[in-house]
């Protein structure tokens, strides 16, 4: 019996040390994210440091492989995303990287800063040009009631485990888009189906089902079913706890999301 008690104490000691190290790694990542500008491309050096912190934290995921899928359910908000050029997926598919800028630009929805743009939905050079032409709105940030800045750009995600569906919603602003003649706020809604991967419990295979564009103050509402042409791929969650999630995609994208509601089978 004494031998068992000693062994149990040793195991608990190792677990405590691992938990402490995980919290340290998590704090390091969150500190880096607090330094990035809101809704604008993250500087290269800071992007590199953040990706290094991501890889370090992934080594200490507290959720066992078999419990990752059930932990995904609920509502999430995108904090930061970037293309990890050091990954195998990030070194390939250069064309798909360019035509999927919303996933692959290095930017953050950091609510604690007042710099950046409100619509990071296009490659930066094209975005800059459209803003100069007055087609897309430039950055409009103001102080919120909590003292933080109020950004018009929000990227949210709802995961329904029962229906095996994901809904991604991205907000944006456009200046005087024809034929409406006044500033418009809109939503891009992308619906995705997913199912467990047969070989990796942390991975799900995905297929994009539809894309919908809505302008809030006009009758413009276009829903595009993608059917058999809908893109397919996979997403792998390397880290997940009660607060944040780190997921990698098949094009080398890295997504860091915060949980906005406790785990649930959220309806999509």
Backbone torsions as a table, in degrees:
resi	resn	phi	psi	omega
1	UNK	NA	-44.5	177.9
2	UNK	-58.4	-37.9	-180.0
3	UNK	-62.3	-40.3	179.4
4	UNK	-65.3	-39.2	179.9
5	UNK	-64.9	-41.3	178.5
6	UNK	-63.9	-42.6	-179.8
7	UNK	-64.7	-40.6	179.7
8	UNK	-65.1	-40.7	177.9
9	UNK	-63.3	-38.6	179.5
10	UNK	-65.5	-41.6	179.1
11	UNK	-63.7	-44.7	180.0
12	UNK	-64.2	-36.5	178.6
13	UNK	-64.1	-41.2	178.5
14	UNK	-65.2	-42.6	179.0
15	UNK	-62.0	-43.6	180.0
16	UNK	-62.5	-41.0	179.4
17	UNK	-65.1	-39.4	179.4
18	UNK	-66.9	-41.8	178.6
19	UNK	-63.7	-40.2	179.7
20	UNK	-65.3	-41.0	179.2
21	UNK	-67.1	-37.4	178.3
22	UNK	-63.4	-44.2	179.3
23	UNK	-63.2	-35.4	177.6
24	UNK	-65.4	-46.0	179.5
25	UNK	-63.9	-38.6	179.3
26	UNK	-65.8	-42.7	179.0
27	UNK	-63.3	-38.0	178.3
28	UNK	-61.8	-42.0	179.1
29	UNK	-66.4	-45.7	-178.9
30	UNK	-64.4	-34.2	177.1
31	UNK	-65.0	-40.0	177.1
32	UNK	-64.9	-42.8	-179.9
33	UNK	-64.4	-29.3	179.3
34	UNK	-72.1	-13.2	-178.1
35	UNK	-95.8	-13.3	-175.3
36	UNK	-80.4	147.0	178.3
37	UNK	-69.7	152.4	-177.0
38	UNK	-81.3	129.3	171.7
39	UNK	54.3	44.7	175.0
40	UNK	-153.0	156.1	-177.8
41	UNK	-56.5	131.2	-180.0
42	UNK	-74.7	137.3	177.0
43	UNK	-53.8	147.8	-173.5
44	UNK	-57.8	-44.6	-178.2
45	UNK	-62.6	-43.3	-179.4
46	UNK	-68.7	-35.2	175.4
47	UNK	-61.0	-45.9	179.0
48	UNK	-60.6	-45.5	179.9
49	UNK	-63.9	-38.8	-179.8
50	UNK	-67.9	-41.8	177.8
51	UNK	-64.8	-35.4	175.5
52	UNK	-64.6	-40.9	178.1
53	UNK	-67.1	-34.1	176.3
54	UNK	-61.8	-49.1	-179.2
55	UNK	-62.2	-37.2	179.4
56	UNK	-66.2	-41.7	-179.0
57	UNK	-71.1	-33.4	179.3
58	UNK	-59.7	-24.2	179.0
59	UNK	-71.6	-12.4	-174.4
60	UNK	-124.2	34.3	178.8
61	UNK	-61.5	124.8	-178.0
62	UNK	-80.3	-8.5	-175.5
63	UNK	-98.0	121.9	178.7
64	UNK	-61.4	154.6	-178.0
65	UNK	-51.5	-44.9	-174.0
66	UNK	-70.4	-12.5	-179.0
67	UNK	-106.2	-0.9	-175.9
68	UNK	-64.6	-47.9	-175.7
69	UNK	-59.2	-45.2	-178.7
70	UNK	-69.8	-16.8	179.3
71	UNK	-84.7	-10.2	-175.1
72	UNK	-77.1	-24.2	-173.0
73	UNK	-61.6	139.9	177.3
74	UNK	130.9	-164.2	-177.6
75	UNK	-108.1	137.1	-176.9
76	UNK	-133.5	157.8	172.8
77	UNK	-130.0	135.0	-179.0
78	UNK	-69.1	125.7	175.7
79	UNK	-92.8	-46.6	-172.5
80	UNK	-160.0	147.5	175.8
81	UNK	-146.4	150.0	179.5
82	UNK	-157.4	166.3	173.4
83	UNK	-96.5	120.8	179.0
84	UNK	-87.5	97.0	-177.0
85	UNK	-68.8	-16.0	179.9
86	UNK	-80.6	-14.7	179.6
87	UNK	-81.9	157.8	178.9
88	UNK	-59.5	-42.7	-179.2
89	UNK	-67.2	-34.7	-179.0
90	UNK	-71.8	-19.4	179.6
91	UNK	-89.9	-4.0	179.5
92	UNK	-122.7	172.1	176.0
93	UNK	64.3	44.6	-176.6
94	UNK	-62.4	-34.9	180.0
95	UNK	-65.5	-46.0	-179.7
96	UNK	-65.6	-30.5	176.4
97	UNK	-62.8	-38.6	-177.0
98	UNK	-73.4	-38.2	-175.2
99	UNK	-86.7	1.6	174.7
100	UNK	-121.0	58.4	-172.4
101	UNK	-65.0	-30.2	-177.5
102	UNK	-62.6	-34.2	177.1
103	UNK	-81.4	-34.3	-162.0
104	UNK	-107.0	-9.1	170.3
105	UNK	-67.7	148.1	175.7
106	UNK	-89.9	100.8	-179.0
107	UNK	-147.7	170.6	-177.5
108	UNK	-136.3	151.6	171.5
109	UNK	-97.7	31.3	-177.3
110	UNK	-52.6	115.8	-176.8
111	UNK	-82.4	-0.6	-173.1
112	UNK	-98.5	1.8	179.8
113	UNK	-122.0	165.3	-175.6
114	UNK	-122.4	23.8	178.7
115	UNK	-118.0	161.1	177.1
116	UNK	114.5	-168.9	-177.4
117	UNK	-119.0	160.0	-175.0
118	UNK	-95.7	-6.3	-176.9
119	UNK	-135.3	65.0	-178.9
120	UNK	-77.6	66.8	-173.6
121	UNK	-110.7	0.3	-178.0
122	UNK	-137.9	163.3	171.9
123	UNK	-54.2	144.4	-167.3
124	UNK	-57.7	-42.0	-178.3
125	UNK	-63.0	-41.7	178.3
126	UNK	-68.0	-41.8	177.9
127	UNK	-57.5	-47.6	-179.6
128	UNK	-59.3	-43.1	-177.7
129	UNK	-64.4	-44.2	-179.1
130	UNK	-67.5	-32.1	176.5
131	UNK	-68.8	-40.9	177.9
132	UNK	-64.5	-33.2	178.4
133	UNK	-77.7	-9.7	179.3
134	UNK	83.0	12.0	-179.2
135	UNK	-82.0	-42.1	174.6
136	UNK	-107.2	146.7	-179.6
137	UNK	-74.3	141.3	172.9
138	UNK	-75.0	173.8	-176.2
139	UNK	-55.5	127.9	175.9
140	UNK	-128.0	99.8	-177.8
141	UNK	-119.0	141.8	176.4
142	UNK	-144.6	160.4	-178.9
143	UNK	-70.2	133.0	176.1
144	UNK	-86.6	176.6	-177.3
145	UNK	-66.2	-23.2	-179.7
146	UNK	-91.6	8.1	179.2
147	UNK	89.1	-8.4	178.1
148	UNK	-92.7	167.3	-179.7
149	UNK	-77.3	151.8	-179.7
150	UNK	-107.7	103.3	-177.8
151	UNK	-93.6	140.9	179.4
152	UNK	-78.3	-10.7	-178.4
153	UNK	-96.6	123.4	176.7
154	UNK	-137.2	134.7	175.7
155	UNK	-122.5	109.8	-176.2
156	UNK	-117.4	161.4	-177.0
157	UNK	-143.9	134.0	174.8
158	UNK	-120.4	128.9	-177.7
159	UNK	-115.8	119.6	178.2
160	UNK	-104.3	106.1	-177.0
161	UNK	-68.9	-37.0	-176.9
162	UNK	-65.5	-44.8	-179.3
163	UNK	-87.9	-7.6	-177.9
164	UNK	54.7	53.1	-179.2
165	UNK	-134.5	148.7	175.6
166	UNK	-124.7	136.7	173.7
167	UNK	-120.1	119.1	176.1
168	UNK	-104.1	130.2	-179.4
169	UNK	-126.2	125.1	179.6
170	UNK	-122.0	129.8	177.6
171	UNK	-95.6	155.0	177.8
172	UNK	-155.5	169.4	175.9
173	UNK	-127.6	144.7	176.2
174	UNK	-133.3	138.0	179.8
175	UNK	-90.0	118.9	173.2
176	UNK	46.3	50.0	-179.9
177	UNK	-69.3	134.2	175.9
178	UNK	-67.8	142.9	3.7
179	UNK	-97.7	21.0	-169.1
180	UNK	-84.2	-29.9	172.0
181	UNK	74.3	12.9	175.4
182	UNK	-153.1	162.3	-179.1
183	UNK	-57.0	141.4	-177.6
184	UNK	-130.1	139.1	169.0
185	UNK	-104.0	137.6	-176.4
186	UNK	-140.1	173.9	179.5
187	UNK	-131.5	138.2	168.5
188	UNK	-109.7	119.9	-178.2
189	UNK	-115.9	123.5	-179.4
190	UNK	-119.0	122.5	178.5
191	UNK	-101.3	134.8	-174.3
192	UNK	-133.0	137.0	171.4
193	UNK	-96.3	148.2	176.8
194	UNK	-141.7	159.2	176.1
195	UNK	-152.2	152.9	-177.0
196	UNK	-60.2	140.1	174.3
197	UNK	-74.7	141.6	-176.0
198	UNK	-71.9	-22.7	-172.2
199	UNK	-110.1	-15.4	-174.3
200	UNK	-139.9	115.6	-176.1
201	UNK	-68.1	-19.2	178.9
202	UNK	-88.7	-2.6	-173.2
203	UNK	-114.1	144.1	170.5
204	UNK	-124.6	144.2	173.2
205	UNK	-89.1	143.7	-173.6
206	UNK	-131.8	154.1	173.0
207	UNK	-140.8	128.2	179.7
208	UNK	-78.8	123.5	-174.6
209	UNK	-95.3	-40.6	-175.9
210	UNK	-158.7	159.2	176.3
211	UNK	-134.7	129.6	-176.3
212	UNK	-124.9	133.2	177.2
213	UNK	-115.6	123.2	-177.3
214	UNK	-128.7	134.2	170.7
215	UNK	-104.8	125.6	-169.1
216	UNK	-66.0	-38.0	-173.7
217	UNK	-103.8	30.3	179.0
218	UNK	-152.9	167.4	178.5
219	UNK	-78.9	1.4	-177.0
220	UNK	-66.6	118.7	-178.6
221	UNK	-155.2	103.7	-176.3
222	UNK	-118.6	123.2	177.1
223	UNK	-112.6	123.1	-177.0
224	UNK	-111.2	100.1	174.2
225	UNK	-67.6	133.7	-175.4
226	UNK	-93.1	-25.0	175.4
227	UNK	53.3	-134.9	-175.4
228	UNK	-72.3	-15.0	179.1
229	UNK	-89.6	-1.2	179.9
230	UNK	-61.3	130.4	179.8
231	UNK	-59.6	149.4	176.4
232	UNK	-123.0	162.1	179.0
233	UNK	176.9	-154.5	177.8
234	UNK	-147.2	159.2	175.4
235	UNK	-132.5	134.8	-179.7
236	UNK	-124.8	125.6	-179.0
237	UNK	-93.8	109.1	-179.0
238	UNK	-88.2	-19.8	178.7
239	UNK	-148.3	135.6	174.0
240	UNK	-156.0	134.8	172.6
241	UNK	-139.6	-158.7	-177.8
242	UNK	-71.0	-17.2	-171.8
243	UNK	-113.5	-45.5	-173.0
244	UNK	-131.9	165.0	179.7
245	UNK	-141.4	138.4	174.1
246	UNK	-118.5	118.0	-177.0
247	UNK	-126.2	140.2	177.5
248	UNK	-112.9	145.5	-179.8
249	UNK	-111.1	171.0	-173.8
250	UNK	-71.8	-9.1	176.8
251	UNK	-100.3	8.0	-179.4
252	UNK	91.8	5.0	179.6
253	UNK	-72.9	146.0	173.5
254	UNK	-118.6	129.8	179.6
255	UNK	-121.0	130.2	172.7
256	UNK	-114.2	122.7	-176.4
257	UNK	-126.2	150.5	175.2
258	UNK	-108.5	144.1	179.9
259	UNK	-80.1	124.8	179.8
260	UNK	-99.7	-5.4	175.7
261	UNK	-152.0	153.9	-179.9
262	UNK	-65.5	161.9	-177.3
263	UNK	-53.4	129.1	179.5
264	UNK	-161.1	167.8	175.2
265	UNK	-91.7	72.0	-174.2
266	UNK	-63.5	133.1	177.1
267	UNK	-73.5	139.9	179.0
268	UNK	-107.7	NA	NA
